Amino acid sequence: MRALVVVGLLAVIALVFVVIALVRDTQSNAGTAEGCPKDWPLADVTLREPKDVKINVYNGTDEVGLASSVADDFRNRKFQVKKEGNAPKAVDEVAVLRFGPKGVGSAHLLRAYFLDNADPQFDPKRKDDTVDVILGNSFQQLATTTEVNQSLGDLGSPEAPPGTCPAPVGK
């Protein structure tokens, strides 16, 4: 009986500590737009499904037809391909991903299709949610579904780029 009283008392004390910790939590708004400087853009860090991702595919290599074939591959994976064509200048990397605040979550997903070997280039002034995919000379092929899933696990959740704040969910 005495042990039961002690256990009950310990449970009440633990509950009090938890309530105090939650009430005094100074990080409750961490990762949200609250407290964000006015002039910082809000980054959409929602991880998108391929069907909800808009992309433009550009060929930054000398290989004729690369943008078209990779755009078809992305379409087969349910991405919304808006434009395809040649990039204005050559790219040596595997790929370059150019995006603005509304495309952060989409670019994060696309990084997995290049096994995190694409160069993400964030433009805080860009207003649309489309990601430009510029294929480079080191590109060989898009990752398989299994590789994409493993890469997404390694990448973790999308994060707001420096100089931005995460947009509230649903905005």
Contacts in CASP RR format, 6 or more apart in sequence:
PFRMAT RR
TARGET T0000
AUTHOR 0000-0000-0000
METHOD contacts of the structure
MODEL  1
MRALVVVGLLAVIALVFVVIALVRDTQSNAGTAEGCPKDWPLADVTLREP
KDVKINVYNGTDEVGLASSVADDFRNRKFQVKKEGNAPKAVDEVAVLRFG
PKGVGSAHLLRAYFLDNADPQFDPKRKDDTVDVILGNSFQQLATTTEVNQ
SLGDLGSPEAPPGTCPAPVGK
29 35 0 8 1.000
31 160 0 8 1.000
31 165 0 8 1.000
31 166 0 8 1.000
32 165 0 8 1.000
32 166 0 8 1.000
32 168 0 8 1.000
33 42 0 8 1.000
33 165 0 8 1.000
33 166 0 8 1.000
33 167 0 8 1.000
33 168 0 8 1.000
35 165 0 8 1.000
36 42 0 8 1.000
36 165 0 8 1.000
37 165 0 8 1.000
40 163 0 8 1.000
40 164 0 8 1.000
40 165 0 8 1.000
41 100 0 8 1.000
41 101 0 8 1.000
41 124 0 8 1.000
41 163 0 8 1.000
41 164 0 8 1.000
41 165 0 8 1.000
42 101 0 8 1.000
42 164 0 8 1.000
42 165 0 8 1.000
42 166 0 8 1.000
42 167 0 8 1.000
42 168 0 8 1.000
42 171 0 8 1.000
43 100 0 8 1.000
43 101 0 8 1.000
43 103 0 8 1.000
43 104 0 8 1.000
43 160 0 8 1.000
43 161 0 8 1.000
43 164 0 8 1.000
43 165 0 8 1.000
43 166 0 8 1.000
43 167 0 8 1.000
44 101 0 8 1.000
44 102 0 8 1.000
44 103 0 8 1.000
44 104 0 8 1.000
44 105 0 8 1.000
44 129 0 8 1.000
44 167 0 8 1.000
44 171 0 8 1.000
45 104 0 8 1.000
45 105 0 8 1.000
45 108 0 8 1.000
45 157 0 8 1.000
45 158 0 8 1.000
45 159 0 8 1.000
45 160 0 8 1.000
45 166 0 8 1.000
45 167 0 8 1.000
46 105 0 8 1.000
46 158 0 8 1.000
46 169 0 8 1.000
46 170 0 8 1.000
47 105 0 8 1.000
47 108 0 8 1.000
47 109 0 8 1.000
47 152 0 8 1.000
47 157 0 8 1.000
47 158 0 8 1.000
48 105 0 8 1.000
48 106 0 8 1.000
48 109 0 8 1.000
49 78 0 8 1.000
50 77 0 8 1.000
50 78 0 8 1.000
50 79 0 8 1.000
50 109 0 8 1.000
51 78 0 8 1.000
51 79 0 8 1.000
51 80 0 8 1.000
52 80 0 8 1.000
52 106 0 8 1.000
53 79 0 8 1.000
53 80 0 8 1.000
53 106 0 8 1.000
53 109 0 8 1.000
53 110 0 8 1.000
53 131 0 8 1.000
54 79 0 8 1.000
54 80 0 8 1.000
54 82 0 8 1.000
54 106 0 8 1.000
54 128 0 8 1.000
54 129 0 8 1.000
54 130 0 8 1.000
54 131 0 8 1.000
55 74 0 8 1.000
55 79 0 8 1.000
55 80 0 8 1.000
55 81 0 8 1.000
55 82 0 8 1.000
55 106 0 8 1.000
55 110 0 8 1.000
55 130 0 8 1.000
55 131 0 8 1.000
55 132 0 8 1.000
55 133 0 8 1.000
56 81 0 8 1.000
56 82 0 8 1.000
56 83 0 8 1.000
56 84 0 8 1.000
56 130 0 8 1.000
56 131 0 8 1.000
56 132 0 8 1.000
56 133 0 8 1.000
57 67 0 8 1.000
57 70 0 8 1.000
57 71 0 8 1.000
57 74 0 8 1.000
57 81 0 8 1.000
57 83 0 8 1.000
57 84 0 8 1.000
57 85 0 8 1.000
57 133 0 8 1.000
57 135 0 8 1.000
58 67 0 8 1.000
58 83 0 8 1.000
58 84 0 8 1.000
58 85 0 8 1.000
58 86 0 8 1.000
58 87 0 8 1.000
58 132 0 8 1.000
58 133 0 8 1.000
58 134 0 8 1.000
58 135 0 8 1.000
59 65 0 8 1.000
59 66 0 8 1.000
59 67 0 8 1.000
59 85 0 8 1.000
59 86 0 8 1.000
59 87 0 8 1.000
59 134 0 8 1.000
59 135 0 8 1.000
60 66 0 8 1.000
60 86 0 8 1.000
60 87 0 8 1.000
60 89 0 8 1.000
60 90 0 8 1.000
60 91 0 8 1.000
60 134 0 8 1.000
60 135 0 8 1.000
60 136 0 8 1.000
60 137 0 8 1.000
61 90 0 8 1.000
61 91 0 8 1.000
61 135 0 8 1.000
61 136 0 8 1.000
61 137 0 8 1.000
61 139 0 8 1.000
62 90 0 8 1.000
62 137 0 8 1.000
66 135 0 8 1.000
66 139 0 8 1.000
67 84 0 8 1.000
67 85 0 8 1.000
67 86 0 8 1.000
67 135 0 8 1.000
68 84 0 8 1.000
68 85 0 8 1.000
70 133 0 8 1.000
70 135 0 8 1.000
70 139 0 8 1.000
70 142 0 8 1.000
71 81 0 8 1.000
71 84 0 8 1.000
73 142 0 8 1.000
74 81 0 8 1.000
74 133 0 8 1.000
74 142 0 8 1.000
75 81 0 8 1.000
77 113 0 8 1.000
77 142 0 8 1.000
82 130 0 8 1.000
87 134 0 8 1.000
87 135 0 8 1.000
90 136 0 8 1.000
90 137 0 8 1.000
91 134 0 8 1.000
91 135 0 8 1.000
91 136 0 8 1.000
91 137 0 8 1.000
92 136 0 8 1.000
92 137 0 8 1.000
92 138 0 8 1.000
93 117 0 8 1.000
93 118 0 8 1.000
93 119 0 8 1.000
93 136 0 8 1.000
93 137 0 8 1.000
93 138 0 8 1.000
94 114 0 8 1.000
94 117 0 8 1.000
94 118 0 8 1.000
94 119 0 8 1.000
94 136 0 8 1.000
94 138 0 8 1.000
94 139 0 8 1.000
94 140 0 8 1.000
95 114 0 8 1.000
95 117 0 8 1.000
95 118 0 8 1.000
95 119 0 8 1.000
95 133 0 8 1.000
95 134 0 8 1.000
95 135 0 8 1.000
95 136 0 8 1.000
95 139 0 8 1.000
96 118 0 8 1.000
96 119 0 8 1.000
96 121 0 8 1.000
96 132 0 8 1.000
96 133 0 8 1.000
96 134 0 8 1.000
96 136 0 8 1.000
97 107 0 8 1.000
97 110 0 8 1.000
97 111 0 8 1.000
97 114 0 8 1.000
97 118 0 8 1.000
97 119 0 8 1.000
97 120 0 8 1.000
97 121 0 8 1.000
97 131 0 8 1.000
97 132 0 8 1.000
97 133 0 8 1.000
97 134 0 8 1.000
98 121 0 8 1.000
98 123 0 8 1.000
98 126 0 8 1.000
98 131 0 8 1.000
98 132 0 8 1.000
98 134 0 8 1.000
99 106 0 8 1.000
99 107 0 8 1.000
99 120 0 8 1.000
99 121 0 8 1.000
99 122 0 8 1.000
99 123 0 8 1.000
99 126 0 8 1.000
99 130 0 8 1.000
99 131 0 8 1.000
99 132 0 8 1.000
100 122 0 8 1.000
100 123 0 8 1.000
100 124 0 8 1.000
100 125 0 8 1.000
100 126 0 8 1.000
100 127 0 8 1.000
100 128 0 8 1.000
100 129 0 8 1.000
101 124 0 8 1.000
101 126 0 8 1.000
101 164 0 8 1.000
101 167 0 8 1.000
102 126 0 8 1.000
102 127 0 8 1.000
102 128 0 8 1.000
102 129 0 8 1.000
103 129 0 8 1.000
103 130 0 8 1.000
103 131 0 8 1.000
104 122 0 8 1.000
104 158 0 8 1.000
104 160 0 8 1.000
104 161 0 8 1.000
104 164 0 8 1.000
105 158 0 8 1.000
106 129 0 8 1.000
106 131 0 8 1.000
107 120 0 8 1.000
107 122 0 8 1.000
107 131 0 8 1.000
108 155 0 8 1.000
108 157 0 8 1.000
108 158 0 8 1.000
109 152 0 8 1.000
110 118 0 8 1.000
110 131 0 8 1.000
110 133 0 8 1.000
111 118 0 8 1.000
111 120 0 8 1.000
111 151 0 8 1.000
111 155 0 8 1.000
112 143 0 8 1.000
112 148 0 8 1.000
112 149 0 8 1.000
112 151 0 8 1.000
112 152 0 8 1.000
112 155 0 8 1.000
113 142 0 8 1.000
113 143 0 8 1.000
113 148 0 8 1.000
113 151 0 8 1.000
114 139 0 8 1.000
114 142 0 8 1.000
114 143 0 8 1.000
115 143 0 8 1.000
115 147 0 8 1.000
115 151 0 8 1.000
116 151 0 8 1.000
116 154 0 8 1.000
116 155 0 8 1.000
117 138 0 8 1.000
118 133 0 8 1.000
122 161 0 8 1.000
124 161 0 8 1.000
124 163 0 8 1.000
124 164 0 8 1.000
143 151 0 8 1.000
159 166 0 8 1.000
160 166 0 8 1.000
END
